[in-house]
Amino acid sequence: MRRAVLSISNNIAEGSGRRTIKDRNSFWIIARGSALEVVNIIIVCYETELITAQEKENILTEITEIIKLLYAMTRNNTKL
């Protein structure tokens, strides 16, 4: 999970440094994929009783916001 979370911020940073919209979007799409990996990991952690239902909900709420921001960034082709 640490690698997936780190991949989100690394790809946002790298994409933000790219000159073309296509390049930026590619990195932001990869970041979105990493965020979706985190969702899967959280679900597995909950199902294997490594985290509580409340912890799962809190994390999923936060990661959902990140995913929405990444969708908006690729749709609007903006920088952070």
GROMACS elastic network, one bead per residue, 0.5 to 0.9 nm:
[ bonds ]
;  ai    aj funct       b0    kb
    1     4     6  0.51007   500
    1     5     6  0.61715   500
    1     6     6  0.85253   500
    1    37     6  0.80094   500
    1    38     6  0.61836   500
    1    41     6  0.66380   500
    1    42     6  0.84753   500
    2     5     6  0.51765   500
    2     6     6  0.60430   500
    2     7     6  0.84253   500
    2    38     6  0.88897   500
    3     6     6  0.50789   500
    3     7     6  0.59590   500
    3     8     6  0.87299   500
    3    34     6  0.88095   500
    4     8     6  0.65083   500
    4    31     6  0.87545   500
    4    33     6  0.89673   500
    4    34     6  0.52341   500
    4    35     6  0.69474   500
    4    36     6  0.89264   500
    4    37     6  0.65814   500
    4    38     6  0.62644   500
    5     8     6  0.52878   500
    5     9     6  0.70105   500
    5    10     6  0.88542   500
    5    31     6  0.89317   500
    5    34     6  0.69225   500
    5    35     6  0.68990   500
    5    37     6  0.87288   500
    5    38     6  0.68867   500
    6     9     6  0.55092   500
    6    10     6  0.60836   500
    6    11     6  0.85559   500
    6    34     6  0.87335   500
    7    10     6  0.50116   500
    7    11     6  0.59065   500
    7    12     6  0.84057   500
    7    30     6  0.83594   500
    7    31     6  0.64354   500
    7    34     6  0.63036   500
    7    35     6  0.84546   500
    8    11     6  0.54835   500
    8    12     6  0.62856   500
    8    13     6  0.87167   500
    8    28     6  0.82486   500
    8    30     6  0.77117   500
    8    32     6  0.70058   500
    8    33     6  0.82723   500
    8    34     6  0.57377   500
    8    35     6  0.63136   500
    9    12     6  0.50856   500
    9    13     6  0.61059   500
    9    14     6  0.85488   500
    9    31     6  0.72127   500
   10    13     6  0.51521   500
   10    14     6  0.60840   500
   10    15     6  0.84426   500
   10    27     6  0.89616   500
   10    31     6  0.78904   500
   11    14     6  0.50182   500
   11    15     6  0.57993   500
   11    16     6  0.82862   500
   11    26     6  0.89712   500
   11    27     6  0.51976   500
   11    28     6  0.62108   500
   11    29     6  0.86099   500
   11    30     6  0.67545   500
   11    31     6  0.53456   500
   12    15     6  0.51584   500
   12    16     6  0.60254   500
   12    17     6  0.87543   500
   12    24     6  0.83350   500
   12    27     6  0.64735   500
   12    28     6  0.56390   500
   12    30     6  0.87181   500
   12    31     6  0.63457   500
   12    70     6  0.86347   500
   12    80     6  0.85619   500
   13    16     6  0.51548   500
   13    17     6  0.65732   500
   13    27     6  0.86423   500
   13    28     6  0.89759   500
   13    80     6  0.89489   500
   14    17     6  0.52967   500
   14    18     6  0.68129   500
   14    24     6  0.78941   500
   14    27     6  0.68903   500
   14    28     6  0.87707   500
   15    18     6  0.53071   500
   15    19     6  0.86612   500
   15    23     6  0.66942   500
   15    25     6  0.69440   500
   15    26     6  0.73529   500
   15    28     6  0.61893   500
   15    79     6  0.87269   500
   16    19     6  0.81805   500
   16    24     6  0.60830   500
   16    27     6  0.83984   500
   16    28     6  0.85277   500
   16    78     6  0.87589   500
   16    79     6  0.59378   500
   16    80     6  0.70735   500
   17    24     6  0.76023   500
   17    79     6  0.89228   500
   18    21     6  0.77626   500
   18    22     6  0.88744   500
   18    23     6  0.60109   500
   18    24     6  0.55127   500
   19    22     6  0.86776   500
   19    23     6  0.71295   500
   19    24     6  0.72906   500
   20    23     6  0.53035   500
   20    24     6  0.62918   500
   20    25     6  0.86090   500
   21    24     6  0.51026   500
   21    25     6  0.60036   500
   21    26     6  0.85334   500
   21    74     6  0.86153   500
   21    77     6  0.62471   500
   21    78     6  0.84966   500
   22    25     6  0.52245   500
   22    26     6  0.62166   500
   22    27     6  0.89551   500
   22    77     6  0.88154   500
   23    26     6  0.51780   500
   23    27     6  0.66582   500
   23    28     6  0.88227   500
   24    27     6  0.54856   500
   24    28     6  0.63045   500
   24    29     6  0.86688   500
   24    74     6  0.79950   500
   24    77     6  0.78268   500
   24    78     6  0.89032   500
   24    79     6  0.85848   500
   25    29     6  0.59411   500
   25    30     6  0.85027   500
   25    73     6  0.78842   500
   25    74     6  0.53223   500
   25    75     6  0.86154   500
   25    77     6  0.71358   500
   26    29     6  0.51999   500
   26    30     6  0.63518   500
   26    31     6  0.87245   500
   26    74     6  0.85671   500
   27    30     6  0.50401   500
   27    31     6  0.62061   500
   27    32     6  0.86620   500
   28    32     6  0.61891   500
   28    33     6  0.86379   500
   28    70     6  0.63355   500
   28    71     6  0.83250   500
   28    73     6  0.75882   500
   28    74     6  0.66843   500
   29    33     6  0.62967   500
   29    34     6  0.87180   500
   29    70     6  0.74255   500
   29    71     6  0.80145   500
   29    74     6  0.73510   500
   30    34     6  0.63265   500
   30    35     6  0.86917   500
   31    34     6  0.50557   500
   31    35     6  0.62736   500
   31    36     6  0.87277   500
   31    67     6  0.86511   500
   31    70     6  0.76067   500
   32    36     6  0.63087   500
   32    37     6  0.86879   500
   32    66     6  0.81254   500
   32    67     6  0.58581   500
   32    68     6  0.89177   500
   32    70     6  0.61320   500
   32    71     6  0.76299   500
   33    36     6  0.50630   500
   33    37     6  0.63282   500
   33    38     6  0.88337   500
   33    67     6  0.88251   500
   34    38     6  0.64708   500
   34    39     6  0.88619   500
   35    38     6  0.50838   500
   35    39     6  0.65626   500
   35    40     6  0.89533   500
   35    63     6  0.66085   500
   35    64     6  0.83407   500
   35    66     6  0.75083   500
   35    67     6  0.65052   500
   36    40     6  0.64726   500
   36    41     6  0.87353   500
   36    63     6  0.82023   500
   36    64     6  0.87815   500
   36    67     6  0.77203   500
   37    40     6  0.51313   500
   37    41     6  0.62375   500
   37    42     6  0.86513   500
   38    41     6  0.50001   500
   38    42     6  0.60945   500
   38    43     6  0.85972   500
   38    60     6  0.87197   500
   38    63     6  0.77340   500
   39    42     6  0.52084   500
   39    43     6  0.63209   500
   39    44     6  0.87531   500
   39    59     6  0.83923   500
   39    60     6  0.65287   500
   39    63     6  0.72247   500
   39    64     6  0.84301   500
   40    43     6  0.51612   500
   40    44     6  0.62717   500
   40    45     6  0.86133   500
   41    44     6  0.50935   500
   41    45     6  0.60643   500
   41    46     6  0.86003   500
   42    46     6  0.61699   500
   42    47     6  0.85910   500
   42    51     6  0.81345   500
   42    56     6  0.63097   500
   42    59     6  0.76961   500
   42    60     6  0.76206   500
   43    46     6  0.51436   500
   43    47     6  0.61537   500
   43    48     6  0.86050   500
   43    56     6  0.72389   500
   43    60     6  0.89168   500
   44    47     6  0.50356   500
   44    48     6  0.60816   500
   44    49     6  0.84427   500
   44    50     6  0.85119   500
   45    48     6  0.52441   500
   45    49     6  0.61139   500
   45    51     6  0.58996   500
   45    52     6  0.87735   500
   45    56     6  0.82911   500
   46    50     6  0.57526   500
   46    51     6  0.50663   500
   46    52     6  0.62856   500
   46    53     6  0.67703   500
   46    55     6  0.85522   500
   46    56     6  0.64997   500
   47    50     6  0.76669   500
   47    51     6  0.83671   500
   48    51     6  0.80288   500
   49    52     6  0.67789   500
   49    53     6  0.89465   500
   51    54     6  0.81641   500
   51    55     6  0.60787   500
   51    56     6  0.66010   500
   52    55     6  0.51597   500
   52    56     6  0.62045   500
   52    57     6  0.86634   500
   53    56     6  0.50472   500
   53    57     6  0.61911   500
   53    58     6  0.86435   500
   54    57     6  0.51362   500
   54    58     6  0.61402   500
   54    59     6  0.86318   500
   55    58     6  0.51407   500
   55    59     6  0.61798   500
   55    60     6  0.84787   500
   56    59     6  0.53476   500
   56    60     6  0.60094   500
   56    61     6  0.84980   500
   57    60     6  0.50989   500
   57    61     6  0.59956   500
   57    62     6  0.86509   500
   58    61     6  0.52422   500
   58    62     6  0.64633   500
   58    63     6  0.88106   500
   59    62     6  0.51823   500
   59    63     6  0.61204   500
   59    64     6  0.84242   500
   60    63     6  0.51184   500
   60    64     6  0.58497   500
   60    65     6  0.85685   500
   61    64     6  0.52428   500
   61    65     6  0.65282   500
   61    66     6  0.89727   500
   62    65     6  0.52896   500
   62    66     6  0.65486   500
   62    67     6  0.88814   500
   63    67     6  0.61901   500
   63    68     6  0.86231   500
   64    67     6  0.50394   500
   64    68     6  0.62067   500
   64    69     6  0.86598   500
   65    68     6  0.50714   500
   65    69     6  0.62383   500
   65    70     6  0.86624   500
   66    69     6  0.51079   500
   66    70     6  0.62323   500
   66    71     6  0.86904   500
   67    70     6  0.50764   500
   67    71     6  0.62167   500
   67    72     6  0.86278   500
   68    71     6  0.50974   500
   68    72     6  0.62144   500
   68    73     6  0.86116   500
   69    72     6  0.50241   500
   69    73     6  0.60792   500
   69    74     6  0.87243   500
   70    74     6  0.63010   500
   70    75     6  0.84994   500
   71    74     6  0.53730   500
   71    75     6  0.60744   500
   71    76     6  0.85157   500
   72    76     6  0.58348   500
   72    77     6  0.79803   500
   72    78     6  0.83845   500
   73    76     6  0.52640   500
   73    77     6  0.54414   500
   73    78     6  0.54400   500
   73    79     6  0.72074   500
   73    80     6  0.81490   500
   74    77     6  0.50354   500
   74    78     6  0.72677   500
   75    78     6  0.82589   500
